[in-house]
Amino acid sequence: MKLFWIVLGLALLSCKEEKKVGPVQSVDTELGLYQETHRPQFHFTPPEKWMNDPNGLVYHQGVYHLFYQYYPEDIVWGPMHWGHAISKNMVYWENKPIALFPDEHGYIFSGSAVVDTNNSSGFGTVDNPPLVAIFTYHDVVGEKAGKDDFQTQGIAYSLDNGVTWVKYEGNPVVKNEGIRDFRDPKVFWNDKTNSWTMLLVAGDHLQIWQSPDLKDWDKVSEFGKNQGAHGGVWECPDMFPLKVEGTDMEKWVLLISINPGAPNGGSGTQYFVGDFDGTTFKSDQKEHKWIDWGTDNYAGVTYNNVPNNERVFIGWMSNWAYAQETPTEKWRSAMTLPRKLSLHRINDKFELVNYPLESLEEIRVPGSSEDITLGPELDKSLTFDHFNRSELKFKTSSQQFKLDFNNSLGEHLNLILDGEAQQFILDRSNSGKTTFDEDFAKNVQTMPIPDLPNGEYEVRILMDWSSVEIFINHGQYVMTAQIFPNEFYRNLMISNPGDVELKLDTFTIRPIKSIW
């Protein structure tokens, strides 16, 4: 990890006591906060400093909690805390004080949170059940000394819906027998065993643990030593059941982030579809499947305790290949839009689909629509105030098109559907600021689309100041990427590179309001 040793000296101090850092800065547009160059306007970002993985995603008492990996002293990775924000609709976010601080056991790495409804932990009462956070302790002193057991699992609880937290005096609750990468606990209530289940990554595979009370844990199984992509370390597991759309069949989905080893370089998140008997996950899946083919959707996990058992996903919108070099000054990193996950059977294969929540409608402004028809090798130019806070959507049956978003500085973001090659291409190599990192500058991303419908399908593009998210066929194919244009894209050239007519029906551009 870049700059790790630079911050090592700071770590030795940060882990000795809980540093009393006040609330994160409140939003004040008069001072320019949330108005800086490249600041996303409808994605969550911290008011200042460094952020990475989403943590502790849980819904409780009408509030969606978003905790996240946070370093409050710099815009590069450092001693990890849990930052905190809340929302009532997954659109507008309210920043809260830092939730968890490093202590004598180490940094506070990624993890999850649950509502202990039956007070199995004894931290609260049945009338006031506790929120319990489960996280990885990272002992940087032990790591520097050459030990392999420097990552353990700890817990903390809150009796006021996440406002204040108390760490369990018996931490760590899961010790380490010598695995260097032993982290990122995802916990959920397991109805099959009437107990808690914990997922932990152990280097290159998954471990599954169980507990009656969130304090005493036993390992019950493993998965993945010989399955899935293994180009890097496994991280941030998640597992949940989903009904296959249109059927009563239920399957289990396992998410595993991997760094490096993603299909377009650096970080990415793979998934497996299989079955879980309460202790063991099995999948006969042979191919590698990715929740998002873009470079900038990593460490994503889903919410616990969401009403109607919906499965809502958020990812960190960056990539470890260049995350600490992106051209922002006050803050660094954003989250993806929250997305609803669903499982579909397409051409006799199980596919995990992800698509923005309907609540996004709250900030979409009405726009104009038109049907666009272009003959072979023709193009059409459109102008818009700025595409970098907009939604573009259309329906088509065409298998080839090119969308070129550009500005007066000659910067271009190209999105290309090549049906003959069965791939979608995102080219950001001349999209704006790119030279801050070699991996970012050379990046032309491709996504295979072998099962694109022969008939009509939807293309939906959501573009913010420094990101683009593309959803094809309602989220069957998805790409997320950061972009850093030096001025807003105000022009769009639509081209037909094929030899048959291109039709884009109900082509709509809608502005999106700022959530700040």
C-alpha positions as CSV (number, residue, x, y, z in Angstrom):
1,M,0.0,0.0,0.0
2,K,1.4,3.3,-1.1
3,L,2.8,5.6,1.6
4,F,2.2,3.0,4.3
5,W,5.6,3.4,5.9
6,I,5.3,7.2,5.8
7,V,2.5,7.1,8.2
8,L,3.9,4.3,10.3
9,G,5.5,6.7,12.8
10,L,2.2,8.4,13.4
11,A,0.6,5.0,14.0
12,L,2.7,4.3,17.1
13,L,1.2,7.3,18.8
14,S,-2.3,6.9,17.5
15,C,-2.7,3.4,18.8
16,K,-1.9,4.3,22.4
17,E,-5.0,6.2,23.3
18,E,-8.2,7.3,21.7
19,K,-7.5,10.7,20.2
20,K,-10.3,13.1,20.9
21,V,-11.1,14.4,17.5
22,G,-14.3,16.5,17.3
23,P,-17.2,16.2,14.9
24,V,-16.4,16.3,11.2
25,Q,-16.9,19.8,9.7
26,S,-20.5,20.7,9.0
27,V,-21.5,21.7,5.5
28,D,-21.2,25.4,4.9
29,T,-21.5,26.4,1.3
30,E,-20.6,30.0,2.1
31,L,-17.1,28.8,2.9
32,G,-17.0,26.7,-0.3
33,L,-17.3,23.3,1.4
34,Y,-18.7,20.7,-1.1
35,Q,-18.0,23.2,-3.9
36,E,-14.4,22.4,-4.5
37,T,-13.1,21.3,-7.9
38,H,-14.0,17.7,-8.6
39,R,-16.2,17.4,-5.5
40,P,-19.1,15.0,-6.2
41,Q,-22.5,16.6,-5.8
42,F,-24.7,13.5,-5.4
43,H,-22.3,10.9,-4.0
44,F,-21.2,10.7,-0.4
45,T,-17.8,12.2,0.3
46,P,-16.3,13.1,3.7
47,P,-16.2,16.8,4.4
48,E,-12.4,16.5,4.6
49,K,-9.4,14.1,4.7
50,W,-9.1,10.5,3.6
51,M,-11.8,7.8,3.3
52,N,-11.9,4.3,2.0
53,D,-14.0,1.2,2.6
54,P,-17.7,1.4,3.7
55,N,-18.1,-0.2,7.1
56,G,-20.9,-1.2,9.5
57,L,-23.7,-0.8,7.0
58,V,-26.9,-1.2,9.1
59,Y,-30.5,0.2,9.2
60,H,-31.9,0.9,12.6
61,Q,-34.8,3.0,13.9
62,G,-35.4,4.7,10.6
63,V,-31.7,5.5,10.0
64,Y,-29.3,4.1,7.4
65,H,-25.8,4.2,9.0
66,L,-22.8,4.6,6.8
67,F,-19.5,4.0,8.7
68,Y,-16.3,4.1,6.7
69,Q,-12.5,3.8,6.9
70,Y,-11.3,7.3,7.8
71,Y,-8.0,9.1,8.6
72,P,-8.8,12.6,10.0
73,E,-5.4,14.1,9.7
74,D,-4.4,13.8,6.0
75,I,-5.8,13.0,2.6
76,V,-3.7,9.8,2.3
77,W,-4.2,6.5,4.2
78,G,-3.2,6.6,7.8
79,P,-4.2,5.2,11.2
80,M,-7.7,4.0,10.6
81,H,-10.8,5.2,12.4
82,W,-14.5,4.6,11.6
83,G,-16.0,7.8,10.2
84,H,-19.8,8.1,10.4
85,A,-22.7,9.5,8.4
86,I,-26.5,8.8,8.5
87,S,-29.4,9.1,6.1
88,K,-33.1,8.5,6.1
89,N,-33.5,7.9,2.4
90,M,-30.0,6.9,1.1
91,V,-29.9,10.2,-0.9
92,Y,-29.1,13.0,1.6
93,W,-26.4,12.3,4.2
94,E,-25.7,13.9,7.5
95,N,-22.1,13.9,8.8
96,K,-21.6,12.6,12.4
97,P,-18.7,12.6,14.8
98,I,-16.0,9.9,14.4
99,A,-17.4,6.6,15.8
100,L,-14.4,4.4,16.6
101,F,-10.8,5.4,17.3
102,P,-7.6,3.4,17.4
103,D,-6.6,2.1,20.8
104,E,-4.0,-0.1,22.4
105,H,-5.0,-3.1,20.2
106,G,-4.4,-1.2,17.0
107,Y,-6.1,0.6,14.1
108,I,-9.8,0.1,13.5
109,F,-10.0,-1.7,10.1
110,S,-13.1,-2.7,8.2
111,G,-16.1,-4.6,9.5
112,S,-19.8,-4.7,9.9
113,A,-22.6,-3.9,12.4
114,V,-25.8,-5.7,13.5
115,V,-28.9,-5.0,15.6
116,D,-28.8,-7.5,18.4
117,T,-32.5,-7.7,18.6
118,N,-32.7,-10.4,21.3
119,N,-29.8,-8.8,23.3
120,S,-27.8,-12.0,23.0
121,S,-24.6,-10.0,23.8
122,G,-26.1,-8.7,27.1
123,F,-24.9,-5.2,26.1
124,G,-28.4,-3.7,26.2
125,T,-31.9,-4.9,26.9
126,V,-34.7,-6.5,24.8
127,D,-36.5,-3.1,25.0
128,N,-33.3,-1.3,23.9
129,P,-31.3,-3.7,21.8
130,P,-27.7,-2.6,21.1
131,L,-26.1,-1.9,17.9
132,V,-22.9,-4.0,17.8
133,A,-20.0,-3.2,15.6
134,I,-17.6,-5.9,14.6
135,F,-14.2,-4.8,13.2
136,T,-10.6,-5.8,12.7
137,Y,-7.9,-4.5,14.9
138,H,-4.6,-3.9,13.1
139,D,-1.6,-3.9,15.4
140,V,1.0,-2.0,13.4
141,V,3.6,-2.4,16.2
142,G,3.3,-6.2,15.8
143,E,3.4,-5.9,12.1
144,K,6.6,-3.9,12.2
145,A,8.1,-6.4,14.5
146,G,7.6,-9.1,11.9
147,K,4.7,-11.0,13.6
148,D,2.0,-12.7,11.6
149,D,-0.8,-12.4,14.2
150,F,-1.2,-8.6,14.1
151,Q,-4.8,-8.6,12.9
152,T,-7.6,-9.7,15.3
153,Q,-11.3,-9.0,15.6
154,G,-13.0,-6.7,18.2
155,I,-16.5,-5.5,19.0
156,A,-18.1,-2.3,20.3
157,Y,-21.7,-1.5,21.2
158,S,-24.0,1.5,21.1
159,L,-27.3,2.0,23.1
160,D,-28.2,5.3,21.4
161,N,-28.4,4.3,17.8
162,G,-24.8,4.9,16.9
163,V,-24.2,8.2,18.6
164,T,-21.7,6.9,21.1
165,W,-19.8,3.6,21.3
166,V,-18.3,1.5,24.1
167,K,-15.6,-1.1,23.2
168,Y,-16.0,-4.5,24.8
169,E,-13.5,-5.0,27.6
170,G,-12.9,-8.6,26.5
171,N,-11.5,-7.6,23.1
172,P,-10.2,-9.1,20.9
173,V,-13.0,-11.7,20.5
174,V,-11.3,-13.6,17.7
175,K,-7.5,-14.0,18.0
176,N,-5.1,-14.8,15.2
177,E,-3.1,-18.0,14.9
178,G,-0.6,-16.5,12.4
179,I,-2.5,-15.4,9.3
180,R,-1.1,-12.1,7.9
181,D,-4.3,-11.0,6.2
182,F,-7.1,-12.0,8.7
183,R,-9.8,-9.3,8.6
184,D,-13.0,-7.6,7.5
185,P,-15.7,-9.4,9.5
186,K,-19.2,-9.4,8.1
187,V,-21.7,-10.7,10.6
188,F,-25.4,-11.6,10.2
189,W,-28.0,-13.5,12.1
190,N,-28.3,-17.1,10.9
191,D,-31.8,-18.5,11.1
192,K,-30.6,-21.9,10.0
193,T,-28.5,-22.3,13.2
194,N,-30.2,-19.7,15.4
195,S,-26.8,-18.0,16.0
196,W,-24.6,-15.3,14.6
197,T,-22.4,-16.0,11.5
198,M,-19.2,-14.2,10.8
199,L,-17.3,-14.2,7.5
200,L,-13.6,-13.5,7.7
201,V,-11.0,-13.4,4.9
202,A,-7.8,-15.3,5.6
203,G,-5.3,-14.4,2.9
204,D,-6.6,-16.1,-0.2
205,H,-9.8,-17.7,1.1
206,L,-12.9,-17.3,3.3
207,Q,-13.5,-18.6,6.8
208,I,-17.0,-18.9,8.4
209,W,-17.4,-18.6,12.1
210,Q,-20.4,-18.9,14.5
211,S,-21.3,-17.4,17.9
212,P,-24.3,-17.5,20.2
213,D,-23.6,-14.0,21.7
214,L,-21.2,-12.1,19.4
215,K,-18.4,-12.6,21.9
216,D,-17.4,-16.3,21.8
217,W,-16.7,-17.6,18.3
218,D,-15.8,-20.9,16.7
219,K,-14.7,-21.6,13.1
220,V,-17.0,-24.0,11.2
221,S,-15.9,-24.0,7.6
222,E,-13.8,-22.5,4.8
223,F,-14.4,-21.6,1.1
224,G,-12.4,-20.5,-1.9
225,K,-8.9,-21.9,-1.8
226,N,-9.4,-23.4,-5.2
227,Q,-12.2,-21.2,-6.6
228,G,-12.5,-17.7,-7.8
229,A,-9.9,-15.1,-8.8
230,H,-6.7,-15.2,-6.8
231,G,-4.6,-12.4,-8.3
232,G,-4.4,-10.7,-5.0
233,V,-5.5,-10.7,-1.4
234,W,-9.1,-11.4,-0.6
235,E,-11.0,-8.7,1.3
236,C,-14.4,-7.5,2.5
237,P,-16.6,-10.6,2.3
238,D,-20.4,-10.5,2.4
239,M,-23.0,-13.2,2.0
240,F,-26.8,-13.2,1.7
241,P,-29.8,-15.0,0.2
242,L,-31.7,-13.8,-2.8
243,K,-34.7,-15.1,-4.6
244,V,-34.1,-15.6,-8.3
245,E,-36.4,-13.0,-10.0
246,G,-39.7,-14.5,-11.1
247,T,-39.3,-17.7,-9.2
248,D,-39.4,-19.1,-5.7
249,M,-35.8,-20.4,-5.9
250,E,-33.5,-19.0,-3.3
251,K,-29.7,-18.9,-3.8
252,W,-26.9,-17.4,-1.7
253,V,-24.6,-14.8,-3.1
254,L,-21.0,-14.4,-1.7
255,L,-19.1,-11.1,-2.4
256,I,-15.3,-11.1,-2.2
257,S,-13.2,-8.0,-3.0
258,I,-9.7,-8.7,-4.4
259,N,-6.6,-6.5,-4.7
260,P,-5.0,-6.6,-7.1
261,G,-6.4,-8.9,-9.7
262,A,-9.5,-7.1,-11.1
263,P,-10.3,-7.5,-14.8
264,N,-9.3,-3.9,-15.7
265,G,-6.4,-3.7,-13.2
266,G,-6.0,-3.1,-9.5
267,S,-9.0,-3.6,-7.2
268,G,-12.3,-5.2,-7.9
269,T,-15.2,-7.2,-6.4
270,Q,-16.1,-10.7,-7.5
271,Y,-19.1,-12.7,-6.6
272,F,-20.2,-16.4,-6.3
273,V,-23.7,-17.8,-6.5
274,G,-24.2,-21.0,-4.5
275,D,-25.9,-22.6,-1.5
276,F,-25.4,-22.2,2.3
277,D,-26.6,-24.9,4.7
278,G,-26.0,-22.7,7.8
279,T,-22.3,-23.6,8.2
280,T,-20.9,-24.3,4.8
281,F,-21.1,-22.3,1.5
282,K,-20.7,-24.3,-1.7
283,S,-20.8,-23.1,-5.4
284,D,-20.2,-25.0,-8.6
285,Q,-19.4,-21.7,-10.4
286,K,-16.4,-22.1,-12.7
287,E,-16.1,-18.6,-14.3
288,H,-15.0,-15.4,-12.6
289,K,-17.9,-13.0,-12.1
290,W,-17.6,-9.3,-11.2
291,I,-20.2,-7.1,-9.7
292,D,-18.8,-4.1,-11.6
293,W,-16.3,-4.2,-14.5
294,G,-15.1,-0.6,-14.0
295,T,-12.0,0.2,-12.1
296,D,-13.6,2.2,-9.3
297,N,-16.0,0.1,-7.3
298,Y,-14.2,-1.7,-4.5
299,A,-14.7,-3.1,-1.0
300,G,-18.5,-2.9,-1.4
301,V,-20.8,-4.6,1.1
302,T,-24.5,-4.6,1.8
303,Y,-26.8,-3.3,4.5
304,N,-28.0,-5.4,7.4
305,N,-31.6,-5.1,8.7
306,V,-33.1,-3.3,5.7
307,P,-36.9,-3.2,5.6
308,N,-38.5,-5.9,3.3
309,N,-35.2,-7.8,3.3
310,E,-33.9,-5.7,0.4
311,R,-30.3,-6.0,-0.4
312,V,-28.7,-2.6,-0.7
313,F,-25.0,-2.3,-1.7
314,I,-22.5,0.6,-1.5
315,G,-18.9,0.4,-2.7
316,W,-15.8,2.6,-2.3
317,M,-15.4,4.5,-5.6
318,S,-11.7,4.2,-6.1
319,N,-8.9,1.7,-6.8
320,W,-5.8,1.0,-4.7
321,A,-3.6,1.3,-7.8
322,Y,-3.9,5.1,-7.6
323,A,-6.3,5.9,-4.8
324,Q,-3.8,8.1,-2.9
325,E,-2.8,10.1,-6.0
326,T,-6.1,11.4,-7.2
327,P,-6.1,15.2,-7.8
328,T,-8.2,16.4,-4.9
329,E,-6.8,18.6,-2.1
330,K,-9.3,18.9,0.8
331,W,-10.8,15.4,0.8
332,R,-10.1,12.2,-1.0
333,S,-12.5,9.5,-2.2
334,A,-16.3,9.0,-2.6
335,M,-18.8,6.2,-2.4
336,T,-20.8,4.7,-5.2
337,L,-24.5,5.4,-5.4
338,P,-26.4,3.0,-3.3
339,R,-27.7,0.1,-5.4
340,K,-30.3,-2.6,-5.1
341,L,-29.0,-6.1,-5.8
342,S,-31.2,-8.7,-7.4
343,L,-30.5,-12.2,-8.8
344,H,-31.6,-13.2,-12.3
345,R,-31.3,-16.3,-14.5
346,I,-30.1,-15.3,-17.9
347,N,-29.4,-17.9,-20.6
348,D,-29.4,-20.5,-17.9
349,K,-26.7,-18.6,-15.8
350,F,-27.2,-16.8,-12.5
351,E,-26.4,-13.1,-12.8
352,L,-26.2,-10.6,-10.0
353,V,-27.8,-7.3,-11.1
354,N,-27.2,-4.0,-9.4
355,Y,-29.2,-0.8,-10.1
356,P,-29.6,2.6,-8.4
357,L,-32.3,2.9,-5.8
358,E,-35.6,4.5,-6.7
359,S,-35.1,7.2,-4.1
360,L,-32.6,8.8,-6.5
361,E,-35.8,10.2,-8.1
362,E,-35.9,12.8,-5.3
363,I,-33.0,14.7,-6.8
364,R,-33.6,14.2,-10.5
365,V,-34.9,17.3,-12.3
366,P,-37.4,16.8,-15.3
367,G,-35.7,16.8,-18.6
368,S,-36.5,16.7,-22.3
369,S,-36.7,13.6,-24.4
370,E,-36.3,12.8,-28.1
371,D,-36.0,9.9,-30.4
372,I,-32.6,9.9,-32.2
373,T,-32.0,8.1,-35.5
374,L,-28.6,8.1,-37.3
375,G,-27.7,6.4,-40.5
376,P,-24.4,4.5,-40.9
377,E,-21.3,6.5,-40.1
378,L,-23.3,9.6,-39.1
379,D,-23.2,11.6,-35.9
380,K,-25.3,14.1,-33.9
381,S,-24.0,16.8,-31.5
382,L,-25.8,17.8,-28.3
383,T,-25.0,20.5,-25.8
384,F,-26.0,20.7,-22.1
385,D,-25.1,23.1,-19.3
386,H,-22.9,20.4,-17.9
387,F,-23.1,16.7,-18.1
388,N,-21.1,16.3,-14.8
389,R,-24.2,16.4,-12.7
390,S,-26.7,14.6,-14.9
391,E,-28.5,11.4,-15.8
392,L,-28.6,10.2,-19.4
393,K,-31.0,7.4,-20.4
394,F,-32.3,5.8,-23.6
395,K,-33.6,2.6,-25.0
396,T,-32.1,0.9,-28.1
397,S,-31.9,-2.4,-29.9
398,S,-28.6,-1.3,-31.6
399,Q,-25.4,-3.2,-31.1
400,Q,-23.0,-0.4,-31.9
401,F,-22.8,3.2,-30.8
402,K,-20.3,5.7,-29.5
403,L,-20.9,8.5,-27.0
404,D,-18.1,11.2,-26.8
405,F,-18.5,13.6,-23.8
406,N,-16.2,16.5,-24.3
407,N,-15.4,20.1,-23.3
408,S,-13.7,23.2,-24.8
409,L,-10.3,22.1,-23.5
410,G,-10.3,19.1,-25.9
411,E,-10.9,16.6,-23.1
412,H,-13.0,13.5,-24.0
413,L,-14.7,10.6,-22.2
414,N,-15.6,8.0,-24.7
415,L,-18.2,5.2,-24.1
416,I,-18.3,2.7,-27.0
417,L,-20.6,-0.3,-27.5
418,D,-19.0,-2.8,-29.9
419,G,-21.5,-5.6,-30.4
420,E,-19.4,-7.4,-33.0
421,A,-16.6,-7.8,-30.4
422,Q,-19.2,-8.3,-27.7
423,Q,-17.7,-5.7,-25.5
424,F,-18.3,-2.2,-24.0
425,I,-15.4,0.2,-23.8
426,L,-14.8,3.1,-21.4
427,D,-11.9,5.2,-22.5
428,R,-10.8,7.9,-20.1
429,S,-7.3,8.2,-21.3
430,N,-7.9,11.9,-22.5
431,S,-10.7,12.7,-20.0
432,G,-9.0,15.5,-18.1
433,K,-6.4,15.1,-15.3
434,T,-4.8,11.7,-15.9
435,T,-1.1,12.0,-15.5
436,F,-1.1,12.0,-11.7
437,D,-0.6,8.2,-11.9
438,E,0.6,5.9,-14.7
439,D,-2.1,3.3,-14.0
440,F,-4.9,5.9,-14.3
441,A,-3.5,7.5,-17.4
442,K,-3.2,4.4,-19.5
443,N,-6.5,3.0,-18.5
444,V,-8.9,2.0,-21.2
445,Q,-11.5,-0.3,-19.6
446,T,-13.4,-3.1,-21.4
447,M,-16.5,-5.1,-20.3
448,P,-17.6,-8.3,-22.0
449,I,-21.3,-8.3,-23.0
450,P,-21.9,-11.8,-24.3
451,D,-25.6,-11.9,-23.3
452,L,-26.7,-8.4,-24.4
453,P,-30.4,-8.7,-25.5
454,N,-31.0,-8.9,-29.2
455,G,-34.1,-6.8,-28.7
456,E,-34.6,-3.5,-26.8
457,Y,-32.6,-2.7,-23.7
458,E,-31.9,0.3,-21.5
459,V,-28.7,2.3,-21.2
460,R,-28.5,4.6,-18.1
461,I,-25.5,6.8,-17.4
462,L,-25.1,8.8,-14.2
463,M,-22.3,11.3,-14.3
464,D,-21.0,13.4,-11.4
465,W,-18.2,16.0,-11.2
466,S,-15.6,13.2,-10.9
467,S,-17.3,9.9,-11.7
468,V,-19.4,8.0,-14.3
469,E,-21.6,5.0,-13.5
470,I,-23.0,3.0,-16.5
471,F,-25.9,0.6,-16.2
472,I,-26.8,-1.5,-19.2
473,N,-30.0,-3.5,-19.4
474,H,-31.1,-2.4,-15.9
475,G,-27.8,-3.3,-14.3
476,Q,-27.0,-6.6,-16.0
477,Y,-23.7,-4.9,-17.1
478,V,-22.2,-2.2,-14.9
479,M,-19.1,0.0,-15.1
480,T,-18.0,2.6,-12.5
481,A,-15.0,4.9,-13.1
482,Q,-13.5,8.1,-11.8
483,I,-12.8,11.0,-14.1
484,F,-11.3,14.4,-13.5
485,P,-12.1,16.8,-16.3
486,N,-10.6,20.3,-15.9
487,E,-14.0,21.8,-16.8
488,F,-17.4,20.3,-17.1
489,Y,-18.3,18.3,-20.2
490,R,-20.9,20.4,-22.1
491,N,-20.9,18.6,-25.4
492,L,-21.9,15.2,-26.5
493,M,-21.2,13.6,-29.9
494,I,-23.4,10.6,-30.6
495,S,-21.9,8.5,-33.4
496,N,-23.0,5.5,-35.4
497,P,-19.9,3.6,-36.4
498,G,-21.8,0.7,-37.9
499,D,-23.3,0.0,-41.3
500,V,-27.0,-0.2,-40.2
501,E,-29.3,2.5,-38.8
502,L,-28.8,3.5,-35.1
503,K,-32.0,4.2,-33.1
504,L,-31.9,5.6,-29.6
505,D,-35.4,5.9,-28.3
506,T,-36.7,8.3,-25.6
507,F,-33.2,9.8,-25.3
508,T,-33.4,11.8,-22.1
509,I,-30.9,14.1,-20.3
510,R,-31.9,15.1,-16.8
511,P,-30.0,17.4,-14.4
512,I,-29.4,16.1,-10.9
513,K,-29.6,18.3,-7.8
514,S,-26.8,18.6,-5.3
515,I,-27.4,16.7,-2.1
516,W,-25.3,19.3,-0.2
